[in-house]
């Protein structure tokens, strides 16, 4: 037996020997959870949000304003979304063509980039000149997706065992088919309904942000706990 190991065990067993550190893991200082200033990371983030509560409140206000506009003026909202899509496609098309020109100078493949840029420019121009056509085309695309996915879901339901939720899967497929059919019959009405859904989301989201902002404002004077003092060895 190693005499060095025996000496260590004997020193630990002596009555006067220091007791081992039995501190619980919860009371231990773990530096990986602390930032440079000695704050716990979650406390530091909370303090930062509390100091900037007004930014969260502004986000909530803008979301509520957008929701109100979308709810009472769905046509204006749709037109704005189409114009935004048009501007994006035009800018993306220009940058894609610029990338194609640079690819030509570097003797790289450029054909697909040119085709993509032209397609983006064409889509942007159509959306800008004929916004109604763009809206109807989008609704038809959504209707086609709903019908195809609903048909596949309905077909899959009959292959699923009843105890595994066949009825719910069948219900989902039928609802998707009905929704797609309604969009095909009344595309403009479907677009307005989509805008109302967007408005509802914006209103609830903005309200939640406002509540959060005022909760943060009430805690803006709090200070995160300091780094626990460590004992010198």
C-alpha positions in Angstrom: 0.0 0.0 0.0 1.3 3.5 -0.8 2.5 5.3 2.3 1.6 8.6 0.8 -2.1 7.6 0.3 -2.2 6.2 3.9 -0.9 9.5 5.2 -3.6 11.4 3.4 -6.4 9.2 4.6 -5.1 9.4 8.2 -4.9 13.2 8.1 -8.5 13.3 6.8 -9.6 11.0 9.7 -8.0 13.1 12.5 -10.4 14.9 14.7 -8.6 18.2 14.2 -8.6 18.0 10.4 -10.6 20.5 8.4 -14.0 19.1 7.2 -14.4 18.8 3.5 -16.5 21.4 1.7 -20.0 20.1 1.7 -21.7 23.2 0.3 -24.7 22.4 -1.8 -24.4 23.0 -5.6 -27.1 25.7 -5.3 -24.9 27.8 -3.0 -21.7 27.4 -5.1 -20.6 30.3 -7.3 -20.5 29.2 -10.8 -18.8 31.9 -12.9 -20.2 30.6 -16.2 -23.6 32.1 -15.2 -22.2 35.5 -14.5 -21.3 38.3 -16.9 -18.2 40.6 -16.8 -19.7 42.9 -14.2 -20.5 40.1 -11.8 -24.2 40.1 -12.6 -26.1 36.9 -13.3 -26.8 36.8 -17.0 -30.5 36.6 -16.7 -30.5 39.5 -14.1 -28.4 41.6 -16.4 -30.8 41.0 -19.3 -33.7 41.8 -17.1 -32.1 45.1 -16.0 -31.3 46.1 -19.6 -34.9 45.5 -20.6 -36.2 47.4 -17.6 -34.0 50.4 -18.5 -35.3 50.3 -22.1 -38.9 49.7 -21.3 -40.0 52.5 -23.5 -38.6 50.7 -26.6 -40.8 47.7 -25.8 -43.8 50.1 -25.3 -43.2 51.7 -28.7 -43.2 48.3 -30.3 -46.5 47.5 -28.7 -48.0 50.9 -29.7 -46.9 50.5 -33.4 -48.3 46.9 -33.4 -51.6 48.1 -32.1 -51.8 51.0 -34.6 -51.0 48.5 -37.4 -53.7 46.2 -36.1 -56.3 49.0 -36.0 -55.5 50.1 -39.6 -55.6 46.5 -40.8 -58.9 45.9 -39.0 -60.8 49.0 -40.3 -59.0 49.6 -43.6 -58.1 46.2 -45.0 -57.8 47.5 -48.5 -55.2 50.0 -47.6 -53.3 47.4 -45.6 -53.3 45.0 -48.6 -52.2 47.7 -51.0 -49.3 48.6 -48.6 -48.2 45.0 -48.3 -48.3 44.6 -52.1 -46.2 47.8 -52.6 -43.7 46.6 -50.0 -43.5 43.2 -51.8 -43.0 45.1 -55.1 -40.2 47.2 -53.7 -38.5 44.2 -52.2 -38.6 42.3 -55.5 -37.3 45.3 -57.5 -34.4 45.8 -55.2 -33.6 42.1 -55.0 -33.7 41.9 -58.8 -31.3 44.8 -59.2 -28.8 43.3 -56.8 -29.1 39.9 -58.5 -28.3 41.4 -61.9 -25.4 43.3 -60.3 -24.1 40.0 -59.0 -24.5 38.4 -62.4 -22.4 41.2 -64.0 -19.7 40.7 -61.4 -19.8 36.9 -62.1 -19.2 37.6 -65.8 -16.1 39.7 -64.9 -14.8 36.8 -62.8 -15.6 34.3 -65.6 -18.1 32.5 -63.4 -21.5 31.1 -64.2 -24.0 34.0 -64.5 -26.9 32.7 -66.6 -29.1 31.7 -63.7 -28.4 34.9 -61.8 -29.6 36.9 -64.8 -32.8 34.9 -65.1 -33.5 35.2 -61.4 -32.9 39.0 -61.6 -35.3 39.4 -64.6 -37.9 37.3 -62.8 -37.7 39.4 -59.7 -37.9 42.6 -61.7 -41.0 41.3 -63.6 -42.7 40.2 -60.4 -42.0 43.6 -58.8 -43.3 45.5 -61.8 -46.5 43.4 -62.0 -47.1 43.9 -58.3 -46.6 47.7 -58.6 -48.7 48.1 -61.8 -51.4 45.6 -61.0 -51.7 45.2 -57.2 -55.1 43.6 -57.4 -53.9 40.9 -59.7 -51.0 40.2 -57.3 -53.5 39.9 -54.4 -55.7 37.5 -56.3 -52.8 35.4 -57.4 -51.6 35.1 -53.8 -55.0 34.1 -52.6 -55.3 31.5 -55.4 -51.8 30.1 -54.5 -53.0 29.9 -50.9 -56.2 28.1 -52.0 -54.3 25.6 -54.1 -52.0 24.8 -51.1 -55.0 24.4 -48.8 -56.8 22.0 -51.2 -53.7 19.9 -51.9 -52.7 19.6 -48.3 -56.3 18.9 -47.2 -56.7 16.2 -49.8 -53.4 14.5 -48.7 -54.5 14.8 -45.1 -57.9 13.3 -45.8 -56.4 10.4 -47.7 -53.9 9.8 -44.9 -56.7 9.8 -42.3 -58.2 6.6 -43.8 -54.9 4.8 -43.3 -54.6 5.8 -39.7 -56.0 3.6 -36.9 -59.1 5.0 -35.3 -57.6 5.1 -31.7 -54.7 7.1 -33.0 -56.8 10.1 -33.9 -58.3 9.3 -37.3 -61.3 11.5 -36.7 -59.2 14.6 -35.9 -57.0 14.1 -38.9 -60.0 13.7 -41.1 -61.5 16.8 -39.6 -58.4 18.8 -40.3 -58.3 17.7 -43.9 -62.0 18.5 -44.5 -61.5 22.0 -43.0 -58.5 22.6 -45.2 -60.5 21.5 -48.3 -63.4 23.8 -47.4 -61.1 26.7 -46.7 -59.4 26.3 -50.1 -62.7 26.0 -51.9 -64.0 29.2 -50.3 -60.8 31.1 -51.3 -61.3 29.9 -54.9 -64.9 31.2 -55.0 -64.3 34.5 -53.2 -60.6 35.4 -53.5 -61.1 39.1 -52.5 -63.1 38.2 -49.4 -60.5 35.7 -48.5 -57.8 38.4 -48.8 -59.8 40.7 -46.5 -60.3 37.8 -44.0 -56.5 37.2 -44.0 -56.0 40.9 -43.3 -58.4 40.7 -40.3 -56.5 37.7 -38.9 -53.3 39.7 -39.3 -55.0 42.6 -37.5 -56.1 40.4 -34.6 -52.5 39.0 -34.2 -51.1 42.6 -34.2 -53.6 43.8 -31.6 -52.9 40.9 -29.2 -49.2 41.1 -29.8 -49.1 44.8 -29.2 -51.2 44.5 -26.1 -48.9 41.9 -24.7 -45.9 44.1 -25.3 -47.5 47.0 -23.6 -48.3 45.0 -20.5 -44.6 43.8 -20.5 -43.4 47.4 -20.9 -45.3 48.6 -17.9 -44.1 45.6 -15.8 -40.5 46.5 -16.8 -41.1 50.2 -16.0 -42.1 49.3 -12.5 -38.8 47.4 -12.0 -36.5 49.9 -13.7 -34.9 50.9 -10.4 -33.9 47.4 -9.5 -30.2 46.5 -9.5 -28.9 43.0 -10.2 -27.1 41.2 -7.4 -23.4 41.6 -7.1 -20.9 38.8 -7.6 -20.7 36.6 -4.6 -17.4 37.1 -2.6 -15.0 34.3 -3.0 -12.8 33.1 -0.1 -9.1 33.2 -0.5 -7.5 29.8 -0.5 
